[in-house]
Amino acid sequence: MNRKLKSTLGLVALLIFILVVGGVYILVFQRGDLKDRRTKVEEMKAHSYNTADLKSQYQDMQARASVLDSVLAARKFNIPKDLSSIKFYDFVNDLSDSYSPQTTIDIEYADQKPDKNFFVHEYKLSGGGAYNDVWRLIYAIEQSKELKKIKSVSLSNLIKTDEEGMPHFMVNFNLGVDAYYSNDSRFATSAMVENNLTARPLYDAFYPLIRNEIPPNLDNLLDVQGAKLLALVPEGAFIGDSKGNTYLLWEGEQVYLGYLTKIDYERNSISFILNKGGIIEKVDLGLEKEDNKKDKKGK
């Protein structure tokens, strides 16, 4: 056998070997991969849509999302997603802008913890202020759109006196507040609109019915204590106080701690209603009789 024939047979044998090895690799090793790829291709063909179908499906999903969002917006409370702990500080600061200058609020961040299927930021609020300011704060926290709950309340009375000596009856408070949130957006509307947080004023339950503190007479009004009725004229009544000052007053005019309620020309007398620290007192003053005046002159 010549050399050329040997080379040809060798190449043929090598080609057969490569074909055998390639066939074994394809049929044995790549058979599973080919089967998976065929399955994926068939799935993609089964779920292939044209542009018009995809656009129609998108519009339907948008409409459904709008309906669900409107349902959430109609609910009184929502639970926001991933609520920042700073947001509660902004909430309270916005509320306190309308409170009286005497009202103070301190906020302390306490903790963050899970609560069943949700999470809560815990806060401690303390301070003091006017009774209705404290009531408005409690009402706003409980009625807020983003769910907040007051867990504990402690109230006590406080009396502050200003530079002019006027007493102010205040309320000290300590509140424990939880602000709820979730790691899922399905509990809150996409465009949150706050609830109406305006609270109707209440009677001050801490305002004392009887008080030792009586406001000073800053307006130099008539002090009925020790006053005398000097004369009755068509324009009203001339009254002198214990310091020698004279006042001309008419019915309904204000005096220190009260009002002149009646001028009785038939009985030559006048009547006052005074509020002395919660104790209502009626005071009548009458003209001195001529006989008494003559007796006093004779003496």
Long-range contacts (C-beta under 8 A, 24 or more apart in sequence): 69-189, 69-190, 69-191, 72-187, 72-188, 72-189, 73-189, 73-191, 73-193, 76-145, 76-195, 77-144, 77-145, 77-146, 77-147, 78-145, 78-146, 78-147, 78-187, 78-188, 78-189, 78-192, 79-118, 79-146, 79-147, 79-180, 79-181, 79-182, 79-187, 79-188, 80-146, 80-181, 80-182, 80-187, 80-188, 80-192, 81-181, 81-182, 81-183, 81-184, 81-185, 81-187, 81-188, 82-181, 82-183, 83-121, 83-146, 83-179, 83-180, 83-181, 85-109, 85-112, 85-121, 87-179, 88-121, 88-123, 88-148, 88-177, 88-179, 91-144, 92-125, 92-137, 95-136, 95-137, 95-140, 95-197, 96-137, 99-129, 99-130, 99-133, 99-136, 99-137, 100-129, 100-130, 100-133, 102-128, 102-129, 102-130, 102-160, 102-168, 102-170, 103-127, 103-128, 103-129, 103-130, 103-133, 103-134, 104-128, 104-129, 105-129, 105-137, 110-176, 115-178, 115-180, 117-182, 118-180, 118-181, 118-182, 119-180, 119-181, 119-182, 119-183, 120-178, 120-179, 120-180, 120-181, 121-178, 121-179, 121-181, 122-176, 122-177, 122-178, 123-176, 123-177, 123-178, 123-179, 124-174, 124-175, 124-176, 124-177, 125-173, 125-174, 125-175, 125-176, 125-177, 126-173, 126-174, 126-175, 127-172, 127-173, 128-158, 128-170, 128-171, 128-172, 128-173, 129-170, 129-171, 129-173, 130-168, 130-170, 130-171, 131-169, 131-170, 131-171, 131-202, 131-204, 131-205, 131-206, 131-207, 132-199, 132-201, 132-202, 132-204, 134-171, 134-173, 135-199, 135-201, 135-202, 136-197, 136-199, 137-173, 137-175, 138-175, 139-197, 139-199, 140-197, 140-199, 141-175, 141-177, 143-195, 143-196, 143-197, 144-194, 144-195, 144-197, 145-192, 145-193, 145-194, 145-195, 146-179, 146-180, 146-181, 146-188, 146-192, 147-179, 147-180, 148-177, 148-178, 148-179, 148-180, 149-177, 149-178, 149-180, 150-175, 150-176, 150-177, 151-176, 151-177, 151-178, 152-176, 155-206, 157-206, 157-208, 159-213, 161-213, 164-216, 164-218, 165-215, 165-216, 166-215, 166-216, 166-218, 167-211, 167-213, 167-215, 169-204, 169-206, 169-207, 169-208, 169-211, 171-206, 208-278, 209-278, 210-277, 210-278, 210-279, 211-277, 211-278, 212-277, 213-277, 214-257, 214-276, 214-277, 217-256, 221-254, 221-255, 221-256, 222-247, 222-249, 222-255, 222-256, 223-255, 223-256, 224-255, 224-256, 224-257, 224-258, 224-272, 224-274, 224-283, 224-285, 227-285, 228-285, 228-288, 229-268, 229-269, 229-270, 229-285, 229-286, 229-287, 231-287, 232-263, 232-265, 232-268, 232-270, 232-287, 236-263, 237-263, 237-270, 239-270, 239-285
